[in-house]
C-alpha cells in the first residue's frame, strides 16, 4: 500500500489498523533542539480519543468505544528534546470488539470504503474498516502535536471548531466557548441545540454531518510554493485526506463565484509602516503563498455512514455478487464534528511546519 507518507522536510508516515495491535507514526525531519512535551501530545490525543467525555460532558455524538490512546515515544527524543533523528510514536489498541464486524466478511457497507478497498486489493480487513478507519487519525494527531511545538516557536497557532452540525449553525464566534461545550463549537447556545438534534438522530438510528472552520493566526507572509505545492493546495490535500471530509473552501470560498473583482479583491494599505489587508476574502493565501493575514478555511463533514438502520447493499461469494440487506452492529459515532476538530488542527499544523521548514531553504 502506497500513500502513507506526507510532507517534504517535516515528513510523517502513519501505520496500523483499527483492530490491529496498535497505530503509530514516524516523524522524519523534525529539527533538533525542539522541546517535546509528552503532556501536549497526550492532550491532543485526549481531544480525539473515543469514549471520552468532550470538555467534561458526555455527548450523544461520539462512539462508546473506549480507548486510553496513550502515546509511547520510542525514539528521537532525549531528555525532552528532539535529537534531529526520526521520532517514533506508538498508540496501542486495547478495546477492539472485532466480533461486531463478523457480518461484514463478505458484505460491503454503504458509504464506507469496503467495496473500493476490495476492488483495489482483492480483499480487505473488515474489522472496523482496517486502515480506512477513522481511528488511523490518532497517529496524525500525535504527529500534529509535534508540528505544533515547532510552530509555537514562530507564534503560529491553528484553532478549529464546529461551525455547524445537524443542520444547526453557530450564530456567534467566541473562541472561549470552544472548550466549554461537547460539540467544540464557538457558540454554547448553538452547541446545546446541536446536541439535542444529534440525540434525536441517535434515537432514530441515524447519523449527521456538519461544517468545521479553522483559523490560523501568526502566519507570516511567504509560506507556500507558487506552482504545484501552493499552500492552499497542500492544506486542501491534507484536509481532504481525512476520511469523512467531502469539501473545503478558503476565505470567501464558493461565495466568490457570485462576487465581483472589486468586492472580492482584498485591498491593501499601510499601517504602522507595514502592509495590511482591509478584508480577507482570499483566506490568507494569494498565489499559493501566505499573505500575512489569518488563514481561514471551512470543510464539510459527511454523515457517519455506519447507521443502525437496515440498508440495501451487496455481498460477494467468491466472484459472484448478490443483493442483500445489512444492519450494522458495533459502536459508532453519530456526528464526527467534535472529534474531527483536533484532526483538522493536526493536519494543518503538519502542513505549516513543513512549509515553514521549506521556507528556510528558499533564500539566504
C-alpha positions in Angstrom: 0.0 0.0 0.0 1.5 3.3 -1.1 0.4 6.8 0.1 1.0 6.6 3.8 3.6 9.4 3.9 3.0 13.2 3.8 5.5 16.1 3.7 8.8 17.2 2.1 11.0 18.2 5.0 8.8 17.6 8.0 7.6 14.2 6.9 5.2 11.8 8.6 4.4 8.1 7.9 1.5 6.6 9.7 0.9 2.9 10.2 -1.6 0.5 11.9 -5.2 -0.6 11.6 -8.4 0.0 13.7 -8.4 -3.6 15.2 -4.7 -4.4 15.0 -2.3 -4.2 17.9 -1.9 -0.5 17.6 -1.2 2.6 15.4 1.7 4.9 15.2 3.6 7.5 13.3 7.2 8.0 12.3 8.2 11.7 12.0 11.3 12.5 9.9 12.7 15.9 9.6 11.9 17.4 13.0 14.8 19.8 13.7 17.0 19.0 16.7 16.5 21.2 19.8 12.7 21.3 19.9 11.3 20.8 23.4 9.0 17.8 23.1 6.3 17.8 25.8 4.6 14.4 26.1 1.7 16.0 28.0 0.9 18.1 24.9 0.9 15.0 22.7 -1.4 13.3 25.2 -3.7 16.4 25.5 -4.2 16.4 21.7 -4.9 12.6 21.7 -7.4 13.0 24.5 -9.4 15.6 22.4 -9.7 13.0 19.6 -10.0 9.7 21.6 -13.1 7.6 21.5 -15.3 7.0 24.6 -14.2 10.2 26.4 -16.5 13.0 27.6 -15.8 16.0 25.5 -15.0 19.0 27.6 -16.1 17.0 30.6 -19.6 16.5 29.0 -20.9 13.1 27.9 -22.3 13.5 24.4 -24.6 11.6 22.1 -22.3 12.5 19.2 -19.5 10.1 19.7 -18.8 6.3 19.8 -18.8 4.4 23.1 -15.6 2.6 22.2 -13.2 3.5 25.0 -9.5 3.7 24.2 -6.9 5.4 26.5 -4.8 6.3 23.4 -1.6 6.6 25.5 1.3 7.7 23.3 4.7 6.0 23.7 7.7 7.8 22.4 10.0 5.1 21.1 12.8 7.2 19.5 14.1 10.6 18.5 13.7 12.4 21.9 16.4 12.6 24.6 15.8 14.4 27.9 12.7 16.0 26.5 14.5 17.5 23.4 14.3 16.3 19.8 17.5 14.8 18.6 17.0 15.5 14.9 16.5 11.8 14.3 13.2 10.1 13.4 10.6 10.4 16.2 8.5 7.2 16.6 5.2 7.4 18.4 3.1 4.3 19.2 -0.5 4.1 20.3 -1.7 0.6 21.3 -5.3 -0.6 20.7 -6.9 -2.0 23.8 -10.7 -2.1 23.1 -11.4 -3.9 19.9 -14.7 -5.7 19.5 -13.9 -7.5 16.3 -16.9 -9.8 16.6 -19.2 -6.9 16.0 -18.0 -6.9 12.4 -18.4 -10.7 11.7 -21.4 -10.0 9.3 -19.1 -7.9 7.1 -16.7 -10.6 5.9 -18.4 -10.7 2.5 -20.8 -7.8 2.7 -20.0 -4.2 1.8 -21.2 -1.3 4.0 -22.9 1.6 2.2 -21.0 4.8 2.5 -17.8 3.0 3.5 -14.6 2.1 1.6 -15.3 -1.6 1.8 -16.1 -2.1 -1.8 -13.4 0.2 -3.1 -10.7 -1.4 -0.9 -11.8 -4.8 -2.0 -11.7 -3.7 -5.7 -8.2 -2.4 -5.3 -6.5 -5.1 -3.2 -8.7 -8.2 -3.8 -9.6 -8.5 -0.1 -9.8 -6.2 3.0 -9.6 -6.0 6.7 -13.3 -5.9 7.6 -12.7 -5.3 11.3 -13.8 -1.7 11.8 -12.5 -0.8 8.3 -8.9 -1.6 9.0 -6.7 1.1 7.5 -9.7 3.0 6.3 -11.0 3.5 9.8 -11.1 7.0 11.3 -9.0 5.5 14.1 -6.0 6.0 11.8 -6.2 9.7 12.5 -4.9 9.1 16.1 -1.5 8.8 14.6 -1.9 12.1 12.7 -3.0 13.9 15.8 0.1 12.7 17.6 2.3 13.9 14.8 0.4 17.2 14.6 1.1 17.9 18.2 4.8 17.7 17.5 4.4 20.0 14.5 2.6 22.5 16.8 5.6 22.6 19.0 7.7 23.7 16.0 5.1 26.3 15.0 4.8 27.6 18.6 8.3 29.0 18.3 7.2 31.2 15.4 3.9 32.2 17.1 1.7 30.2 14.7 -1.4 28.6 16.1 -4.3 26.7 14.4 -7.7 26.7 16.0 -10.5 24.6 14.6 -14.1 24.4 15.8 -17.6 23.1 14.8 -19.3 25.9 12.9 -22.4 23.9 12.0 -23.7 20.4 12.9 -27.0 18.5 12.5 -28.2 21.5 10.3 -27.7 24.0 13.2 -25.3 26.8 12.6 -23.4 28.9 15.2 -24.7 32.4 15.5 -21.6 33.8 17.0 -17.9 33.1 17.0 -16.5 33.2 20.6 -13.3 31.1 20.7 -13.6 31.0 24.5 -16.7 28.8 24.2 -15.0 26.0 22.2 -13.8 24.2 25.3 -17.0 24.8 27.2 -19.3 22.5 25.3 -19.4 19.0 24.0 -19.5 20.0 20.3 -16.4 22.1 20.4 -18.4 25.0 19.0 -17.7 28.7 19.4 -21.3 29.2 20.5 -22.6 27.5 23.7 -26.2 28.1 22.9 -25.9 26.6 19.4 -23.9 23.7 20.8 -26.8 22.8 23.1 -29.3 22.8 20.1 -26.8 20.6 18.1 -26.6 18.1 20.9 -30.4 17.9 21.2 -30.8 17.3 17.5 -28.0 14.7 17.5 -29.7 12.8 20.3 -32.9 12.7 18.1 -30.8 11.2 15.3 -29.3 8.7 17.7 -32.7 7.6 18.9 -33.8 7.0 15.3 -30.7 5.0 14.4 -29.4 7.9 12.1 -26.3 10.0 11.8 -25.5 13.5 10.7 -22.7 15.7 9.5 -21.5 19.3 9.7 -19.0 22.1 8.9 -15.7 22.7 10.7 -13.9 26.0 10.4 -10.2 26.6 11.0 -8.4 29.8 11.7 -4.6 30.0 11.7 -3.0 33.1 13.4 0.6 34.3 13.4 1.4 33.1 9.8 4.0 35.3 8.2 3.8 36.3 4.6 5.7 34.0 2.2 4.9 30.4 3.2 4.0 28.1 0.3 5.3 27.2 -3.2 3.8 29.1 -6.2 3.1 26.2 -8.6 2.1 22.7 -7.6 2.8 23.0 -3.9 0.6 26.0 -3.3 -0.2 26.5 0.4 -3.9 26.2 -0.1 -3.4 23.2 -2.3 -1.3 21.4 0.3 -3.8 22.3 3.1 -6.6 21.0 0.9 -4.8 17.8 0.2 -4.1 17.2 3.9 -7.7 18.0 5.0 -9.3 16.0 2.2 -7.2 13.1 3.2 -9.4 12.9 6.4 -11.9 10.2 5.6 -15.2 12.0 6.3 -14.3 15.3 4.6 -16.0 15.9 1.3 -15.3 19.6 0.5 -13.1 22.6 1.5 -13.2 26.3 0.8 -10.8 29.2 1.7 -11.9 32.7 2.7 -15.0 33.7 0.8 -14.9 30.3 -0.9 -17.7 29.4 -3.2 -19.4 32.8 -2.4 -16.7 34.3 -4.6 -18.4 32.8 -7.6 -21.2 35.3 -7.1 -19.0 38.2 -6.3 -17.2 40.8 -8.5 -13.5 41.7 -8.6 -14.0 45.0 -6.8 -15.7 43.3 -3.9 -13.7 40.1 -3.8 -10.3 41.7 -4.0 -8.6 42.3 -0.6 -7.5 45.9 -0.9 -4.2 46.9 0.7 -3.0 49.8 2.7 -0.1 50.6 5.1 -0.5 50.6 8.8 2.5 51.5 11.1 4.7 51.1 8.1 3.5 47.6 7.3 1.2 46.2 4.5 -2.2 45.2 5.7 -5.4 44.0 4.0 -8.8 45.6 4.5 -10.6 42.2 4.1 -9.7 38.5 4.0 -11.7 37.1 1.1 -8.6 35.2 0.0 -8.4 33.4 3.3 -4.9 34.5 3.9 -3.4 32.9 0.8 -2.6 34.6 -2.6 -1.0 32.8 -5.5 -0.5 29.8 -3.2 1.6 31.8 -0.8 0.5 33.2 2.6 0.0 36.9 2.6 0.2 37.6 6.4 -3.5 37.5 7.1 -5.0 34.8 9.2 -5.5 31.6 7.2 -9.2 30.8 7.2 -10.9 27.7 5.7 -14.0 25.6 6.2 -14.6 21.9 5.5 -17.7 19.8 5.0 -18.0 16.6 7.1 -20.4 13.9 5.8 -22.8 12.0 8.0 -21.3 8.9 9.7 -22.0 6.1 7.2 -22.5 3.5 10.0 -26.1 3.8 10.9 -28.4 1.5 12.9 -30.9 1.0 10.1 -31.3 -1.7 7.6 -29.7 -0.7 4.3 -29.7 -2.1 0.8 -26.2 -3.3 -0.3 -24.4 -6.2 -2.0 -22.4 -9.2 -0.8 -19.8 -11.3 -2.6 -19.4 -15.1 -2.7 -16.1 -15.6 -4.4 -16.7 -13.7 -7.7 -20.5 -13.7 -7.6 -22.2 -10.6 -6.3 -25.7 -10.6 -4.9 -28.1 -8.1 -3.4 -28.7 -8.2 0.4 -29.9 -6.1 3.3 -27.4 -5.1 6.0 -27.9 -3.9 9.6 -24.6 -2.6 11.1 -23.6 -3.5 14.6 -21.0 -2.2 16.9 -20.1 1.2 18.5 -20.1 4.2 16.1 -20.2 8.0 16.2 -23.4 9.8 15.4 -21.7 13.1 14.4 -17.9 13.3 13.8 -17.5 17.0 14.1 -16.2 17.3 17.7 -13.7 14.5 17.2 -12.6 15.8 13.8 -11.7 19.2 15.2 -8.3 18.1 16.6 -7.6 16.1 13.4 -8.1 19.3 11.4 -5.8 21.2 13.7 -3.2 18.4 13.4 -3.2 18.2 9.6 -3.0 22.0 9.4 0.0 22.0 11.8 1.8 19.3 9.8 1.4 21.3 6.5 2.5 24.6 8.1 5.5 23.0 9.9 6.6 21.5 6.6 6.2 24.8 4.7 8.0 26.7 7.5 11.0 24.5 7.2 10.9 24.5 3.4 11.0 28.3 3.5 14.2 28.3 5.5 15.9 26.8 2.3 14.3 29.4 -0.1 16.9 32.1 0.2 20.0 33.1 2.1 
